[in-house]
Structures are given as structure tokens and as C-alpha cells.
Amino acid sequence: MLSTLRRLVALYLCFTLCFFLAACSSGKAQPSAISPEDMAVIRRQAEGYQAAMVRLPELASLVSNRDWTYARNLIHGPMQEVGREMLYINKRLLPADLPEAEKRSQILKEALADLDEAARLQSADRLDKSYELVVKGFKSYAELIPAQALN
């Protein structure tokens, strides 16, 4: 009987401690501004993002000329790093901005993949639609990059 009572008390203490620790950890304050170190990382990654975005008119020309091979080369070459750059930017944004940033980066990555697939299949209609989604994706994600990180 005494052994059972000790076990119950120990179990009660464990549960109490777990709930106390959970309650204390959830009150963690969220940062209200991006730290200078995080902003430096965002700025470096935003440079690469902008460099890819600047190539959109070139990609538009390849799409309109139905230049399947060079469109794919541009996607797999200079624009290939966009996903990685967005990942690093997302990690440094404020926690409140993270869900929207991840959503927008995923939309852009999917649009680029669909554009690549359209060029591979040489599907003109799909290529045009996918290019429009890529442009919207680039612009949409760029809105989330802090102004002080952009040139």
C-alpha cells in the first residue's frame, strides 16, 4: 500500500512538473524586429533572389520564342538557387511572417517546376500559363523581403 502511494505521489509530481514547464515555455516573447545579423543574411540571400528576378525578361523572351532548351537552361542555371535563397531568407524572418513566406516560396518553386516541365514537354499553352505563375510568384515573394534588405 505504501509503495503504491509513493508511486502515485511520484507520478503526480512528474505530471505537475511537465505542465509547469510547458506553461512557462509558452510565454516566450516573440521578437518585434529582425536582428542586424539576420538582416545581413537576408540581404546576402536577397541579392541572389533579385539577380534571378532580373532575368525574368530574358525568360519571357525564351518562352515567347518557344526556345525550350534555353528556357530549361535558364531555370536550371541562374534560377536554380532561388529555392535555397528563399529557404535562408525564411529562416531569418520574424516568426509571424514565416508561414506566409513558406507558402509563397512553395508556390514559386512549384511554378518554376511546372515551367520546366512545360518546356520539357514542349507544351506551348502550359509554358505560357506557367511563366505567368512564375512572374506572380517572384513578385509575391519579393513583397515579404524586408525593404532594408533590397537594393
N, C-alpha and C positions, 0 to 999 in steps of 0.2 A: 504494500500500500504506500509506504513512504517513497519507494523507488518510483512508483507511478506518479506521485505528487511532484517529485523532483523533475521528472521528465516534462510534466505539464508546465511547470514554472519555467524551465529552460526553453521550452517551445514558445511560451508566451513572451519571454524576453527577446527571443530571436525575431518573432513577428513584430514586436514593438520597435526594436532597433531597425528592422528593414523599413517599416513605414516611416519612422523618424528620418532616416537617411534619404528616402525617396522624397519626402516633403521638403527637406532642406535643399536638396539639389535642384528642385524645380523652380525655385525662386531666383535663379541665376539671372542677372541683368543682361539684357541684350545691348551690344554696342550701338551707339547712335551715329557714329561716324567711322569711316574707313581709316585705318591707321596709315601713317606715312609709308611703312614697309609694304603693306598690302597695296597701297596706291602705286608704288613703284613697280610691283609685279604686274598689276593691271595695266599700267602704262606700257610696259615692255610687250605684253601679250596683245594689247590693243594695236600696237604698231603693225604686227603681223596680220591681224584681222583687217585693218584698214588697207594694207597692201593687197590683200586678196580682194577686198571690196572694190578697189580702184580698177581691178581687172575685169569687172562686170561688163563694161562696154566692149571689150575685146571678146568676151564670151558671147555677148549678144550678136556680134558680127559672125562668129563661127556658127552660132545657132541659125541665124537667118540665111547663111550660105550653105547650110546643111553639111558643114565640114565635120563629119562625125569623128574622125580620128583626132584632129587637133582640139576639138571640144573636150574629148576624153583626156587628152594630154594635159590640157589646162586644169581640168578638175583633179587629176591625179598628181599634177606637179605643183604649181604655185598655190592652188586652193586646197591642197591635201591637208595642210596643217591647221585649217580653220577649226576643226573639231577639237584638237588639242588646245589651241589658244582659248577657245570658249571654256573648256574644262578648267584651265588655270584661272581664268577671269572669274568664273562661277565660284571657285573655292575662296576667293578673296572678297567677294561682295558681302554686303550686310546679310545676316540670316533671313531677314524679312524679304529680301529681294531674290533669294536663292530659288524658291520654287518656280517663279516666273522665268528666271534666267534659264533654268534647266529645261523648262517647257519650250521656250523659244529656241534654244540651241538644238534641241532634239528635232524640232520642225525644220530647221535649216539643214541639219545633217541628213534628214530623210529626203528633203528636196534635192540636195546635191546627189544623193544616191540614186534617186529617181531620174534625174537629168542624165547621169552617167549610164543608167540602164537604157534610157530612151535613145541615147547616142549609140550604144552598143547594138541595139535592135534596129537602128536606123528608122525610128518612128517619128516622122516629122511633127504630127499633131501632139504627140506626147512630149516631144522635145520642147515645143513652144510653151505648153502648159507648165512643164517642169521648170523652164527658165523663169517664167513669171513668179513661180513659188520661191525660187532661189533668191530673186531680187527682193521680194517681200520679206523673206527670212533674214537676209542680210540687214535690211533697213530696220526690221523689228528688233533684232538682237542689238543692233548698234544703239538703239534708244536706251538700253539698260546699262551701257558702259558710262561710267561717271564722266561728266564733261571735262573735269580736270585731267583725265587720262587721255583725252583725244587731242590731236594736234590742231 
